[in-house]
Amino acid sequence: MKLDHKVCIVTGAASGIGREIANTFAREGGKVVIADLNLEAARVAAQEIESSGGTAMAVAMDVTNEDQVNTAVAAVVAAYGGVDVLVSNAGVQIVHPVEEFPFADWKKMLSIHLDGAFLTTKACLPHMQSAGKGGSIIYMGSVHSKEASALKSAYVTAKHGLIGLCKTVAKEGGKHRIRANVICPGFVRTPLVDKQIPEQAKALGISEDEVVRKVMLGETVDGEFTTVQDVAEVALLFAGFGSNALTGQSLVVSHGWFMQ
């Protein structure tokens, strides 16, 4: 078991990529924390893991609320004794041209993606440091941590910012054997992506099929979506890696959409 008894907090884990990461971590022996804004959905996801023989708990977490983040992390430490892995995955998508982007939506996007990553990191680091066992912090970036697309100014800005945060945490965490890395998926067919298809079709004046074929998958090598399983396997690699040899890095998982 690659994560035997490791305590793993996954934000936004009640659905989509986060849920698959949580399930994968549980199968590898991790004690998984389903942290989500939707507590009822988080409980369902945790119960599913428990019923399959894994160990899981659910906590309510608005990643933009410092008090709620700190309270949830404290509850995890009280229940499981510490934190070994943090996956900062919670996110949303809002698309507009820059000149039409409501400032409130801009602030919401940066708050969830960047403030959420910062607050959860800040809450978990002291527990990782005091335990003296090292740890792994994983940020959910995107190909948009490397590239830009029309209509996504806030998302692209936030995802680029995660790489800067990751590098800083990796530098500061090295002496404690705490690693930080970023996963950069291409388009993953989740409800978040499904919602974008008609929005982009309308904004760009093209069909929904063209959005999928040309905008989302046009730069891949095979015209295929990245899967939640693909992303979860990379998360497992980062979570289970045993040394500081792999830290401060960003790994693109995109069917060749972006090649470094």
N, C-alpha and C positions, 0 to 999 in steps of 0.2 A: 504494500500500500504506500503510494508516494506521499500521502498526506496524513499518515497514521496519527490520530489524536490531535492534529493541528487545528486550532480554532480559526475559522475562516469567515470573515464578515464580507458579504456581497451586497452592495447597495443596488436598488432597483431590481431585486432578485425574484419578484413575484411573477415575472413574465419574461418572455423574449430571451435575449442573450444572457442576462443575469440568472434566469432560472436554469438554463442549461449549464452554466458554470457551476451553480450551486449543486445541481444533480451530479455533475461530474466529480466535483470535490468530495461529495458524500460517498460516491462509489469508491473513491480512493482513500477512504478512511477519515476524512476531515470531519470535524464538528462544525457544521455549517450554520451560519446565522443569516436568515432571510430578512434583510433590512429593506423596508419599502414604505412609501407614503400610504399605501393601501394595506392596512394591518390585516384585514380579513383575508385578502388574497395572499398575503405573506403567510398567514397561518395555514391556509390550504396547501401552499407549496411545501411548508415545513412538515405538515402531516403526511404528505405524499412521500417525502424522504424517510420519515420515521416508519411508515408502513412497509417500506422496502428494506428495512433493516438498518438504515442509517441513523445518524444523530443530527438533529436540527432544532432550532428555535426561531421564532419570529419576533421581530421588534419593529415598532413604528418608528420611521425615521424620515423627516423632512430634511434633506441634506443641506438646505439653506438656513436652517435654524440651529444656531450653535448650542443652545440649551438642550434641544431635542437630540442632537447628535451626541453630546456628552452624556446625557442620561441613558441613551441606548447603549453606548459603548460600556458605560459603567455596569449596566445590567448584564451585558455579555461577560464581563470580567467576573462579576459576582457568581454567575452561573457556571462558567467554564474555566475560570482561573487565569485568563489572559487573552491575548490576541496574537496570532502568528501571521495571519495573512489578511490583508485588506484588498478587496477589489472595488474600486470606485467606478461604478458602472452606471449609476442613475443618470438619465438624460432625456431630453425632449428635442423636438425639431420644430422650428417656425421658419417659414420661407417668405421673403419679400425682396423686391429690389431695394438697394440701399436707400434711395430717395423716398421710398414709401415705408421703410421699416419703422414701426412705432418704437419710440425710445423705451417704453415700458416692456415691450417684448425683447428688445436688445438686452436690457438689464436682467430680465428673467432668464434668458439663455445663458448669459455669463454667470449668473448666480448659481444656477443648477449645476452647470458643468465645471466651472472654476472654483467658485466659493465652496461648492459641495466637496470637491476633491481636496481642497485645502482644509476644510473643517474636519472631515473624517480622518485625514492624515494627522492633523494636529492632535486629535483625540486619541488616536491609536498609538502614536509614536512613544509616548511615555511608558506605556505598558510593555511595548516591545523592548524598550531600552532597559527597563528595570528587571525584566525577566532574564536578560542576558543570553537569550537563545537565538538572537537574530530575528529576521522576519522578512516578509515580502509585501511590497505595496505595488499594486497593479492598477494602472489607469486605463480606462477605456477611451482611447483616442479614436482615430479614423484615418482613412486615406486623406481626409481633409485636415489632418495634422501636418500633411506634407504638400497638399495640392489645394486649389480653390475651385469652387463651382459657382456659377451665377445663382443669385437669390439666397445665398447662404452666408452672408457676411458675418453674422453673429456666431453661427456654428463653426465656421472656419477659424474665426478669431479665438474662440474658446478652445477648440481642439489643438490649435497651434500652441496655445498657452500651456496646455497640459504637458507638453514636452519640456518646456522650461521649468515647470514645477518638478517634474520627474528628475531632471538632471540635478537640480538643487538638492532634492531629498536624497538622491543617490550619493552626492558628495558628503552631505552631513551625516548620512546613515552608515557610511562605510565602516567607521570605527566601531559601530555596534553590530556589524554584520546584518544590517537592514538594507535590503536591495529595493530599488524602485525601477519599474519598467513600464512601457506603454504598448498596448496592443492597438494596431491600426487596421481595422477591418475595412474591406470594401462594402458595397451594399449587401446587407443581410436582409432577407425577406421576412421582416417582422411587421407587426401592426404599425410601428413608427414609419417604416419605409412605405408600406401600402398607403398610408395617409398622404404621403408626399406625391404619389403618382398623379392623382387628379389635380392637386394644387400646382404642380409644375407644368402639367399639360395646359392648364388655363393661363398661367403666367407666361409661358413660352409660346403659346399659340400653336401647339402641336398635339397629336393624339397621345393617349395614354400608352399605346403600344410603342410609339416612338420614344416616349420618355424612358421606358424600360430598355429598349434595344439600343438607342443612341446615347441617351444622357447617362443612364445608370450602368449599362453593361458594354457600351460601345468601345471602351478602351481595354477591356479584359481580353485575355488570349483565347477564351472559349465561349464568351457570351453567357456565362453562368454566374448566379448569385453565390456569394460566400454563405456558408451555413452557420447556424448557431453552434453546431458541433465543431466546425473548424476553429471558431474563436475559443471555445471551451478548451480545446486541446492545447492551444497556445497559452491560455491562462494557467493550465495545469503545469506546463513547462516552466513558466516563470515562478509559480507558487512552490514547486517542488525542487527547484534548482538549489544545489547545496553550497554554493560559494559566491563571493563577490565578483567572480569572473564575469557574471552576466548581470550587470546593473547599469542604469542610466541609458538603456537602449530602447529603441522603438522598432517593433517588428510588424511589417505590413503583411496582411493576410487578405489578398484582393484578387486572386486569379490573374495576377500580372497587370492589373490596372495601373499601379504605380510600382516602378522598379528602382531600387536604390543602387 
